[in-house]
Amino acid sequence: MQYVLRMPPTKTPPPPGTAPSPEAEVRPVPGQDPRVRWALTLAVVVVGAVTIRPMGFSGRGLAVAVLFVVSVAALLARGLPENPATQRFAPAWLTGGVIAAAALIGLSSSGTAYLFAFFLAGHAGYRLETKWALALAGLCSTLCAGAIYLGTGPEQQQLPWLLGLATGTPVLVGILNRSQRQAVRAALAASESAERAARAEARTAVLSERGRIARDVHDVLAHSLAGINMQLELADALIDTGDLEKVREANAKAHALVKESLKQAQWTVHALREDALPLVESLTAMVGSAGGQAGLTVTGTVRELPARVTQNLLRIAQEALTNAARHAPGGSVRVELGFAAASVTLGIRNGPGTRPASAGPGSGMGLIGMRERVALLDGTVTAGPVTEGPERGGWHVEALIPG
């Protein structure tokens, strides 16, 4: 018989707290074809019914008929499903079947009663633990050999009762089949476990990607649209005053914010497509678009960084520059990028604003997004007010990324 490992179809596990479906509880035994088992069982029963004699309704024939029925019942019980309920009384019905088969050999004068003993001993090796299976096989060989020996007498040749001793040998085949079944089931369990782990990993990756997209959308839309809306509301309010010069100024700022938003959208598309952006060049362009009060300083030996590190550093710089423009308009901004042997540091410092900040309170998601980005790179980020130096009264953000 060939043992073929078939991968189970992918199924979504039931929600916690719900009972599994009957289909999930009852599975065919790996490595066994039920049709072959039932065909062999039917063949043994038919051959036994035709050949075992005497068989009747009285005397010795009745005893043989009763033992034949008991042996058939024990043989048919091989088709019982393997579950805790059937396993509990398996030793009892297998032992009863072996005793009935040995008695049938002793009482019948002809036929194939020994086939019942052969098949029951083999199934004992498959169904029972090894020590109990070997014990039952020894009992089967002893009883069958004794029944044949007592039935034929000591003057006969040794071959008949040696055949009785051999009735327990199929237990080895049953033990081998059980080992193969356990190996196949272990392989199936391992594959299902690996599949569940792969599904969990895929779900984690999806959630992580959703978080990254949410941060990018926040970086691009939240600040840009808020700034544009603020300038448009200012222009609308200035129309009533008749100050066309200030209306044009607010409108020009709104246009500038739209252009900046388009640039940020391009950076976001690049990031989502995993395109590698040049870090220093991108920071230079970003600082240049922030206005004349911003400057970039690069220290250390510039080297190429992994794409994900570059993308997250650019997003942190973009968030910090946007916050500086909103909360400290007109203030100086200093961006520092430092390359060390085992790390890279990005610092953004802005001084106090020279014009009143008209932006409303932030959502707090910007700093959360920075921390999430740095955590994904096993780095650290610090943020807080500047208490000394030329930017005193402003704000600083510093991200340290190892590698």
N, C-alpha and C positions, 0 to 999 in steps of 0.2 A: 504494500500500500504506500503510495506516495503522499508526502506531507507538503502541502503548498501553503505558503504564508500569503494570505490575502489581506491587504490593508483595508480597514473598515472605512465606510463612507463617512465623510465629515458631517458631524452633527453638532448643533449648538447645545451645550449642556443646559439642563433645566435650571430655572432660577432657584436660589437657595430657599430651603423650606418647603419645596414642592416635591411630591413623590415621583420617582422615575416611572416612565411608562413601562408596561409589560414587555414591549419590544426591547427595551433597554436591559431588562432584567434577565430575559431568557435568551440565551445565545447557543448556537450549535457548538458541540465539542470540537475544538480544532483538531484536525488530523483524522477524524472519523467520518465516514459516510454512513448515515443511518440506513440507507437503502441496502448497502452491502451487509450490515449487521442483521437486518431483518431477513434478508435472503438466506443467509447462513443459518439463522435460527429456524426458519421455516423448513429448510432442507433437513436439518437434524431431526426435527419433529416428525416430518413425513417419513424419513427413512426408518426412524425408530418405531413408528406406528406400523410400518409394513413388515419389519424384520423381527422385532422383539416378540418372543413367544415363551410360554403360553400367556394368553391374555383373554380373560373372559369375565363372567359375572359370579363365579363361585370358586371356592378353594384357592389354590395357588394362582390361578388365572386372575382372580379378583385382586389378590395382593399385588401381583405384577401390574395390573391396570392402575391401582391406586398409586403405586410408586411411580409409574410412568406419568400420571397426571401431575404429581408433586414435582417431578423432575422438569416437566414441561413448564409449569408455573415458575419455577426457579429460573429456568432458562429465559423465559419471556420477561422476567423482571430486570434483565440486563438493559432493557429499553427505558427503564425509569430515569427521569432527569436527575442530574447531579445537583442536589441541594442539601442543606443541613438535615431536613426531615428524612430523606431517603438514605443519607449516609449513616444516620444513627442506627437504622435496623438492617443495613447492608450485611454486616457480619452474621446476623441471625439467619437471614434467608439464604445467604450463600452457604453457610454451614449446614442448614437443613437440606438444601439442594444437593450438596456433596454426599451427605449421609443417605439421602433417598437414592442417588445415583449408584452408590456402592451397594446398597441393599438390592437395587434392581439388577445389578450385575450378578449378585449372589443367587437371586431367586429365578431369574430367567435362564432358560436353557439354551437360547440362541438370540442373536440380534446384535444391535449396535448400542447397547446401553452405555458402554464406556465413552461414547461421544459426549454424553451429558456431562460426565466427570471432566473430560478434557476442556470443554468450553467453560464450565463453571470455574475450574481452577485458573484458566487464563483470565477470566473476568475478575476473579479475586485479586490477581496481580494488578489489574487496571484500576479497580475500584477502591481497594483497601490500602492502608499503609504497608510498607514493605515487610515489617516484622509480622504483622497479622496475616498478610498474604502468604508468606512463607510457611507460617504455622498451619494455615488451612490447607496449603498444598501438601504439606507433610501428612496431615490427617487424611487427605484424599488418597494419596498414594498408599498409605498403610491400609486403609479400609478396603480400597479396591483390590489391592494385592491379596489381602487376607480373604476377601470374598471369593476371588478366583481360586486361590489355593485350597480353601475349604470346599469349594464346589467341584473342583476337578480331582482333588486328592493328591497325596504326595507321590503317587506312582507316575503321574503325568510329567511331561517335560516342563522345564523351567520357563519356557517362553510365555505361556499364558499369564502366569502371575507376575513375570517381569513386565508384561504389558500393563498390568495393574499398577505397578510401581511408577511407570512412565506417565500415568494420568496426571500427576502433579507438575510435570515439567512445563506445560504451557504457562505456568505462573510467571516464568521468566519473560515470555513474550508480552504478557500483560504489564509487567513492571516496566519493560522497555517502552511500550506504548504510552504508559502514564508519564514517564520521564519526557518523552517527546511532546506529549500534550502540554505538560507544564512549561517546557521550553517555548512552545509556540504561544501559549497564553502570556508568558512573560514578555515575549517579543511584541505581542499585540498591546499589552499594557504599557510597555515602554514607548511604542509608537504613539499611542493615544496621549500619554503624558507629554511626549515631545510636541504633539500637535496642540495640546492645550497651552503649553508654554509658548509656542510660536504665536498662537492667537492672542495670548496676554501681552507678548512683546509687541505684536503689531498694534494692539489697542493702545499700549503705552506710547508707541511711536506716533500714532495718530493724535493722541492727546497732546504730546509734546509739540507736534507740528501746529496744532490748533493754537497752542499758547504762543508759539513764535509768530504766527500770522496775526494773532490778536495784538501782540506788542507792536508789530510793524504797522498795522492799521492805526493803532493809537498814535504812533509816532508821526505818521503822515497826516492823518485826518484831524485828530483832536486839536492839536495846536494850530495847524494851518487854518482850518475852518473857523476856529475861535477868533484868530487874529483878523481874518477877512471879514467876519461878521461884525467884529468890533469897529473896524474902519468904515464899513458901510453904514452902521448905525450912527457913527460920528458924522459922516457926510450928510446923512438924512437930517440929523439934528441941526447941522450948520446951515442947511438950506433956509430954514426959517429965520436965521439971523441975517441972511443976505451977504455973508462973508464968502464970496466966491473963491477967493484965494485959498482959504482953509479947506473949502469943499474939494478944490482940485488937489490939494495936498493929501487929504484923506483918501481920495479916489486913486491917486498915484500910489499910495502905500498899499491899498487893496490890490492894485495891479501887480505891485512888486511881490506881495505875498502869494498871489496866484502863480507867478513865475517860479517862486521858490517852492511852492507846493508841487509843481510839475517836476522840478528837479528831484525833490524828495520821492515822488512817485516813481521816477526812473530808478533811483537807488533801491527802492523797495522791490521793484520788479527784478532787478539784478540779484538782490539778496534771495528772493523766493526761488529764482532759477538756479541758485547756487553758483552764480558767476563770481569769479575771483576779481575783486576790485583792487587797484593799487592803493595801499593804505595812505602813504604820504601825499600822493597826488590828489586823492579824494579828499583828504583833510584840508589840503591847501585850497581846493576849490570851495569846500564847505565854509572855511574861515573867510575866504574872499567874499563869498555871497552874504556873509553876516554883517559886512559894513567895514568902514575904515577904522573903527576902534578895536578890531580883533587882530591878533597876531599869532603865528605858529612858530614854535621852537622845537627842533628835533635834536636829540642828544644820543650819543652812542652810535654803534655801527648798524646802519639800516639793513635789515634782512627781510626776506619774504616770509610771511606768516601763513598759517593754514587759513583757508577761505572762511571757515566759521569764526575764527578769531578776528579776522579783518572785518567781517560783516558786523559782528557784535560791537567792536570798538567804534566803528563808524556810527552805529545806531546810538551808542552812549554819547558820543560827541554831538550828534544831531539833537538829541534830547536836551543835553546841557546847554547848547547854544540857543535853542529855541526858548528854554526857560529864562536864560539871561536876557534875551530880547524882549520877552513878555514882562518880566518882573523888574528888570533894571535897564529900561531903555536909555540908550545914549551912553551907558557905562562902558569902561574898557573891558575887554575880554582877552585872556591870555590862555592859549592852548599849548600844552607841553606833551611831547611824545618822546619817551625815553626807552632805548633798547639796552638791556643788560644781558649778561651771559645766559641767564636762566629765566628771564622774565621780560615783560614789556609793560610799561606804565603809561597811562593816559590821564592827564590832569587838565581840568578846565576851571579857570578862576575868572570871575567877573567882579568888577568894582561896583559900587553903588550907582544907581541910575542918575542921569542928569535931567531927566524929564519925569513927570509923574507917570506911574504905571497905571494904565486904565484897564488892564486885564483883570478878570475876576479870579477868585480862588481856584487853584488847580484841583484836579480829581485825585491826585496822589498816585495815579497809575504810572506816571513817568518814572519815579524813583523805584517803584516796585518792579517795573520792567527792567531797569538797570540792574537791580539785584538779581533778578531771574537770569538775565543774560550772563552776568559774571559767574553766577553759581553753576551754570552749564559748562563753564570753562574752568571750574575749580579755582576761581580767583576770588578776590575780595574787592569791595567797593566802599568808599567812605564819602559822605556828603554832609555839609554843614556850613554855617556862616564863617566868613573869614574874619579873624579877630586881630590880625596884625599885617603889616606890609602895605604896599600901595593900594591893594584892593580891599583894605579894611572896610567892613560894613557891607561887603558883597557876599558872594556864595562860591563855594568850591566843590568840585566833584573829582575824585581820583579813583581809577580802576587799576588794579594790579593783576595781570594775567601771567601765570607761570608758563614756561616753555619758550 
